[in-house]
Amino acid sequence: CKIIDLSQSKEKLWNNLRHSYKSIINKGLSTNTFEVFDSKSISNKHLDLHLKLHRRREGGRSIESYESMHNMVINKEGIFHIQYYEGNALQTLYTILGKNMGYGGSTARNHNINAPIPPTHSLNWKMLLDLKKLGLQLAAHQS
């Protein structure tokens, strides 16, 4: 887990990225579209989509853990992103909000879509910028 200082400018955050990530992020931002949902815009259809895209494994998270993350968004303790490729949901992401820090909760991917660009880098960049807009100072990010 890597801690990212969101108090830096967007330009500084960008400059601190690996060079190889920048090209993938730029291509992902131009190829995909994104939506972010908060307590005012989240609905149960978003939880249903996340569960549908998530490949459940034996011994993995319980349905209740996903419901808990969803309820955190409803209670203003989280946000939810959808990344689209050609109008279809490619990935979803729950991010949990602490007092000054955002934490990656759960990502789910539609493996039936063969996107030409790996989607995770651009989704994570979008999430970091949205956390910054919310005024959070730090983000815990899987590296």
Contacts in CASP RR format, 6 or more apart in sequence:
PFRMAT RR
TARGET T0000
AUTHOR 0000-0000-0000
METHOD contacts of the structure
MODEL  1
CKIIDLSQSKEKLWNNLRHSYKSIINKGLSTNTFEVFDSKSISNKHLDLH
LKLHRRREGGRSIESYESMHNMVINKEGIFHIQYYEGNALQTLYTILGKN
MGYGGSTARNHNINAPIPPTHSLNWKMLLDLKKLGLQLAAHQS
1 140 0 8 1.000
1 141 0 8 1.000
1 142 0 8 1.000
1 143 0 8 1.000
2 140 0 8 1.000
2 141 0 8 1.000
2 142 0 8 1.000
2 143 0 8 1.000
3 138 0 8 1.000
3 139 0 8 1.000
3 140 0 8 1.000
3 141 0 8 1.000
4 13 0 8 1.000
4 128 0 8 1.000
4 138 0 8 1.000
4 139 0 8 1.000
4 140 0 8 1.000
4 141 0 8 1.000
5 137 0 8 1.000
5 138 0 8 1.000
6 13 0 8 1.000
6 128 0 8 1.000
6 131 0 8 1.000
6 132 0 8 1.000
6 135 0 8 1.000
6 136 0 8 1.000
6 137 0 8 1.000
6 138 0 8 1.000
6 139 0 8 1.000
7 137 0 8 1.000
8 16 0 8 1.000
10 129 0 8 1.000
10 132 0 8 1.000
13 128 0 8 1.000
13 132 0 8 1.000
14 22 0 8 1.000
17 25 0 8 1.000
21 121 0 8 1.000
24 117 0 8 1.000
24 118 0 8 1.000
24 121 0 8 1.000
24 122 0 8 1.000
25 121 0 8 1.000
25 122 0 8 1.000
25 125 0 8 1.000
27 117 0 8 1.000
27 122 0 8 1.000
28 117 0 8 1.000
28 119 0 8 1.000
28 121 0 8 1.000
28 122 0 8 1.000
29 122 0 8 1.000
29 125 0 8 1.000
29 126 0 8 1.000
31 85 0 8 1.000
31 115 0 8 1.000
31 116 0 8 1.000
31 117 0 8 1.000
32 83 0 8 1.000
32 84 0 8 1.000
32 85 0 8 1.000
32 90 0 8 1.000
32 115 0 8 1.000
32 117 0 8 1.000
32 119 0 8 1.000
32 122 0 8 1.000
32 123 0 8 1.000
33 83 0 8 1.000
33 84 0 8 1.000
33 87 0 8 1.000
34 81 0 8 1.000
34 82 0 8 1.000
34 83 0 8 1.000
34 84 0 8 1.000
34 123 0 8 1.000
34 126 0 8 1.000
35 81 0 8 1.000
35 82 0 8 1.000
35 84 0 8 1.000
36 79 0 8 1.000
36 80 0 8 1.000
36 81 0 8 1.000
36 126 0 8 1.000
36 130 0 8 1.000
37 46 0 8 1.000
37 73 0 8 1.000
37 79 0 8 1.000
37 80 0 8 1.000
37 81 0 8 1.000
37 82 0 8 1.000
38 73 0 8 1.000
38 76 0 8 1.000
38 78 0 8 1.000
38 79 0 8 1.000
38 80 0 8 1.000
39 73 0 8 1.000
39 74 0 8 1.000
39 75 0 8 1.000
39 76 0 8 1.000
42 70 0 8 1.000
42 73 0 8 1.000
42 74 0 8 1.000
42 80 0 8 1.000
44 70 0 8 1.000
46 70 0 8 1.000
46 80 0 8 1.000
46 82 0 8 1.000
46 92 0 8 1.000
47 66 0 8 1.000
47 67 0 8 1.000
47 70 0 8 1.000
49 82 0 8 1.000
49 89 0 8 1.000
49 92 0 8 1.000
50 66 0 8 1.000
50 70 0 8 1.000
50 80 0 8 1.000
50 92 0 8 1.000
50 94 0 8 1.000
50 106 0 8 1.000
50 108 0 8 1.000
51 63 0 8 1.000
51 66 0 8 1.000
51 108 0 8 1.000
53 89 0 8 1.000
53 91 0 8 1.000
53 92 0 8 1.000
53 108 0 8 1.000
53 109 0 8 1.000
53 110 0 8 1.000
54 66 0 8 1.000
54 106 0 8 1.000
54 108 0 8 1.000
55 108 0 8 1.000
55 111 0 8 1.000
61 106 0 8 1.000
65 106 0 8 1.000
66 94 0 8 1.000
66 106 0 8 1.000
69 78 0 8 1.000
69 94 0 8 1.000
69 96 0 8 1.000
69 105 0 8 1.000
69 106 0 8 1.000
70 80 0 8 1.000
70 94 0 8 1.000
72 78 0 8 1.000
72 94 0 8 1.000
72 96 0 8 1.000
72 97 0 8 1.000
73 79 0 8 1.000
73 80 0 8 1.000
73 94 0 8 1.000
76 97 0 8 1.000
77 96 0 8 1.000
77 97 0 8 1.000
77 98 0 8 1.000
78 94 0 8 1.000
78 95 0 8 1.000
78 96 0 8 1.000
78 97 0 8 1.000
79 94 0 8 1.000
79 95 0 8 1.000
79 97 0 8 1.000
79 127 0 8 1.000
79 130 0 8 1.000
79 131 0 8 1.000
79 134 0 8 1.000
80 92 0 8 1.000
80 93 0 8 1.000
80 94 0 8 1.000
80 95 0 8 1.000
81 91 0 8 1.000
81 92 0 8 1.000
81 93 0 8 1.000
81 95 0 8 1.000
81 123 0 8 1.000
81 126 0 8 1.000
81 127 0 8 1.000
81 130 0 8 1.000
82 89 0 8 1.000
82 91 0 8 1.000
82 92 0 8 1.000
83 89 0 8 1.000
83 90 0 8 1.000
83 91 0 8 1.000
83 92 0 8 1.000
83 93 0 8 1.000
83 119 0 8 1.000
83 122 0 8 1.000
83 123 0 8 1.000
83 126 0 8 1.000
84 90 0 8 1.000
85 113 0 8 1.000
85 115 0 8 1.000
85 119 0 8 1.000
86 113 0 8 1.000
88 110 0 8 1.000
88 113 0 8 1.000
89 110 0 8 1.000
90 109 0 8 1.000
90 110 0 8 1.000
90 113 0 8 1.000
90 115 0 8 1.000
90 119 0 8 1.000
91 107 0 8 1.000
91 108 0 8 1.000
91 109 0 8 1.000
91 110 0 8 1.000
91 119 0 8 1.000
91 120 0 8 1.000
91 123 0 8 1.000
92 107 0 8 1.000
92 108 0 8 1.000
93 104 0 8 1.000
93 105 0 8 1.000
93 106 0 8 1.000
93 107 0 8 1.000
93 108 0 8 1.000
93 123 0 8 1.000
93 127 0 8 1.000
94 104 0 8 1.000
94 105 0 8 1.000
94 106 0 8 1.000
94 107 0 8 1.000
95 102 0 8 1.000
95 103 0 8 1.000
95 104 0 8 1.000
95 105 0 8 1.000
95 127 0 8 1.000
95 131 0 8 1.000
96 102 0 8 1.000
96 103 0 8 1.000
96 104 0 8 1.000
96 105 0 8 1.000
97 103 0 8 1.000
97 131 0 8 1.000
97 134 0 8 1.000
97 136 0 8 1.000
98 136 0 8 1.000
100 136 0 8 1.000
100 137 0 8 1.000
100 138 0 8 1.000
101 136 0 8 1.000
101 137 0 8 1.000
101 138 0 8 1.000
101 139 0 8 1.000
101 140 0 8 1.000
102 131 0 8 1.000
102 136 0 8 1.000
102 138 0 8 1.000
102 139 0 8 1.000
102 140 0 8 1.000
103 139 0 8 1.000
103 140 0 8 1.000
104 127 0 8 1.000
104 140 0 8 1.000
104 141 0 8 1.000
104 142 0 8 1.000
107 120 0 8 1.000
107 123 0 8 1.000
109 119 0 8 1.000
124 141 0 8 1.000
127 139 0 8 1.000
128 139 0 8 1.000
128 141 0 8 1.000
131 139 0 8 1.000
END
